[in-house]
Amino acid sequence: MKVTACLMLFFYSIIANSQNEDFSEKVSSIDSIVSAVYQVISGKKGEDRNWKLHKTIFHPKARIISNFANDKGEYEVKFLSVDEYIDTYRDYFKGIDLYEKDLIHETEVFGNMAQVFSTYGSFSGPNDSEPFKIGTASIQLYNDGNRWYVLNMYYKNENEDDKIPQKYLPVESTN
């Protein structure tokens, strides 16, 4: 009986450890964590996104803030915790083909804090060259001495009334 219990515990620990994904590379640098922010919500229609990675990227008390115009054209902001964001958008992301990418970003660092202003593109396929939508995200990060965490992400999609300034857009190729 004791041998059986020990074997069960041994195999359970092997299974549990094999299911633990190592995201250390995704949070090791500012650039890698910015890429991972967009990677999390990217995928094919019908695929659940990697919410475990999402929770790893963001600090447990982080806020994700969207800036949008409501049906009356008035601007609003929506504040969500990491779990509220997942609960709110899980089905939306699973229901579409979406591949978001950081197109260009500017980073400012002071000690263990950083601010990244990122312009992102939303694509229908992973190899698409033209985004169907672009926007900007202001991402604040914190390094606890071991790794980076996103503390806050405040984002807004471009619209007809608010165009992204040229200085935040990728330089056009002259080829």
N, C-alpha and C positions, 0 to 999 in steps of 0.2 A: 504494500500500500504506500509506504514512504517512498519507495523507488519510483512508483507511478506518479506520485505527486511531484517529486523532484524533476522527473522527465517532462511533465506537463509545464512546470514553471520554466524549465530550460527552453523548451520549444516556444512557449509564449513570449519569452524575452527575445528570442531570435526573430520571431515574426514582428514584434513591436519595434525592434531596432531597425528592421529592414523597411518598415513603413515610415520611419523618421527621415524626412528629407533634409539635406544639409543645404541651407540657404546662406551660409556664411559668405560665399563669394558675392552674392547679390547685395549684401549690406556692408561690404568691406570698403567701398569708396563712394563718394558722392555721385560720380557718373554711373556706377553700377546700380545704385539704388534708384536714381532717376529713371534709368532704363527699365528697371523692374516694376516701377509704379505703372508704367504703360503696358508692360508684358502681362501683368496680372489680369487686366480686363480684356486682353486680346484673345481671340479664338474663333473657331468655327461655330456656326449656328448648331445648337443641340449639345454643345460641350459646356459643362460647368467650368467656371474659371477656377484658378488656383487660389482659393480663399485662404488656404493655410499660408501661402507666401504673402498674401495681402496682410494678414495679421502679423507676420514676421517683420514686414517692412515698416509698418506704422507703430509708433509708441502706443501702449495700451490706452493712454488718455488723449490720443490724437483726435483732431477734428478735420473733417473733410467738408469744405464749404463750396457750394456752387453759387454762382452769380448768374441770374437769368432774368429775362423779361417775362412777366406773366401774360395772361390773355388780354389784359388791358394795355399792355405795352409798358407797364411800370416795372422798375427794377426791384428785385427781391434777392435775398440770400437765404440759403438753406444750410443749416449747421447739422452735421451728422457725426456721430461717433463711428468708429471703425465697424462695429457690429451693426449699427443702424444702416450704414452704407451698404453692407453686404445684404441685409434683409430687404432693403429698398430696391436694389439694382440687380440682385442675383438672377431673377427671371428675365429681366430686360436683356442683360448681356448674354444669357443662354439662348435667347430668342433671335439673335442676329449674328451675322458674320461681321466681326469688327477687329481691326488690327490698328492699335494706336502706337505711334512712334514719336519720340522726341526728335524734332527737326533741328532745333538749335536751342542752346541755353546759355545764360550768363550766370556765373557763380561768384558769390562773395563769401569769404570765410573769415571768421575771427575766432581764434582758439577752437573750442569744441562746438561752435555754432556756425551754421551756414544758411544762406538764402540762395535759392535757385529760381530764376525766372525762365521758364521753359515754354517754348512754342511747340505745340504738338499737332500732329496730323492724324485724322481718322481715315482709315482705308477699308475697303470692302474685302480685299484679299491681301495675303502676306507679301505678294510681289508687285502690288499696284504701285505705280509711280506718282499718281496724282491723288491727293486726299479729297474725299467728298466733304470734309469739314476740317477747319483748323480752329485752334484756340490757344489760350495761354494759361499757365498755371504758376502760381507763386508757391514755392515749396520751402518750408522752413525745416531744417534738420538739426539734430542734436547728436553728439558723439559722447557716449558714456565712458570712453576710454578703451572700449573693446570694439565698438561698432557704431554705425550711423543708424538713426531712427528718423522717420518723418514725424514731426510734431503736428504740423498743419499743412494742408494743401488747399489753396483757394484758387478756383479755376473758373474760366468763362470762355464760352465758345464765341467765335466771331459771328457777327450778324450784319445785316444791311446797314444798320445805323452805327455800329461800332466795328470798324476795320482795325486789324492789328497794324500798328505802326511799322513802317518799313524796317526800322532798326531791329525789330524783333523777328524778322523773317529771314529765312536762309538766303544767302547771296545766290542770285541766279547764275547759272552756268553760262559762259560766253561761247561755248562750243557750238 
